[in-house]
Amino acid sequence: MFLDEANVDVKGGDGGKGAVSFRREKFVPRGGPNGGHGGNGGNVIFVADEGLNTLHKFRFTKRYEAGRGGHGGGSDKHGKRGDDLVVTLPVGTIVRTEDGTVLADLVEDGQEVVVARGGRGGRGNAAFKSSTNQAPRVSELGEPGQAFRLQLELKLIADIGIVGLPNAGKSTLLSVISGARPKIADYPFTTLVPNLGVADVGYTQIVFADIPGLIEGASEGLGLGDRFLRHVERTRLLLHLVDGATEDPIADYHTINEELSAFSAALAARPQIVAVTKLDLTEAREAWPSLKEALLEAGAAEVISLSAVSRVGLQSLLELVAQRVKELPAPEEAEAELPILRLVEGDEDAFEIEQEKDGVWRVTGIRVERTATMTDWSNEHAIERFQRILEAMGIMSALREHDLEEGDMVRVGEHELEWVL
């Protein structure tokens, strides 16, 4: 089943918890701290695979989570790093966040992007030893991995995009020039999903994309045309098929071009070769000379004729498109650099304080929220450490300037603290 859109939830692995431990050896009655660090969580990685051509597997499996880091142990034993989760997608997949921001555009086989990073492992108590604290009884919890809901959109990547009205002969042509086997029948809308085919021209391979027939209003969604048109956005050249046996081939030609323009100015500007099809039919053969002249007058740059059924003109067509593909550069969109998804952005020590509608004071900031998340709130030593960090960052001073009263609540991340004078 062909599927070109999907929504998935991804989550990096949680970091492992650091350990609180002390050396206990014979003849070493007061051994120092030796609690190991927790392991970092694994990442969720998307990789483009040219062997795939649909997002069908995301129809049923919609959640992907990497492995969590192992917990630290005594004797300075660090937790194992969580396993990465590698998810393959078809080449041509665009990955977006819920708000539409593009995270990645996977246009080459093997291209990869980390879409959800694993959390940091918590430090064990050995990391908190100092000259003034020889026996720290505090460690950190692991940091949760990043979690996102992502939108996947597939745009097939091909050299040539075949466009035309329903029943113009697109699928028949693709089946004849390549090994593709699309459904073919003598009625409109036989093709319901895009098809790819590879044609050998000498020592060159050319990839053709056949999209379902377009109708007037396709750019606005009629006949699902807006979803199909995306699959020819990455092509270098459009092969525009015009049925030579219809009542008004020129009107058909203009209909397709108007829909291309309405969908995308860049797509409308893509070079075209116009091919008049069904030259095996008498009416098409008789109309060919005048039709060619009329198409050139209508703006067509190159016009040829062919019959996929009798295979007349196919070799000339393949040689022509091979030459044009060689001359044309790849669309600029396919050359865009992959963005880098970062764990944090901006000044980690920066913070803001504001009072929410329920009267609770909210402290926000990268470092302070991460510290709150990784603090073991069941450990009084860890709580005291968190308060010292608030003091060192200037957050306590800033809260005092807001004239908090005894018993006011201060919220950091998911945790609430009571203000005590």
Secondary structure, DSSP 8 states (H G I E B T S, - for coil): ----EEEEEEE----------B--BTTBTT--B----------EEEEEETT----GGGGT--EEE-------BTTTB-------EEEEEETTEEEEETT--EEEEE-STT-EEEEE--------GGGG--SS-SS----B------EEEEEEEE----SEEEE-STTSSHHHHHHHHSS------SSTT---S-EEEEEEETTEEEEEEE-----TTGGGTGGGHHHHHGGGTT-SEEEEEEETTSS-HHHHHHHHHHHHHHH-HHHHTS-EEEEEE-TTSHHHHHHHHHHHHHHHHTT-S-EEE-BTTTTBTHHHHHHHHHHHHHHS---GGGG-------S--S-TT--EEEE-TTS-EEEE-HHHHHHHHHB-TT-HHHHHHHHHHHHHHTHHHHHHHTT--TT-EEEETTEEEE---
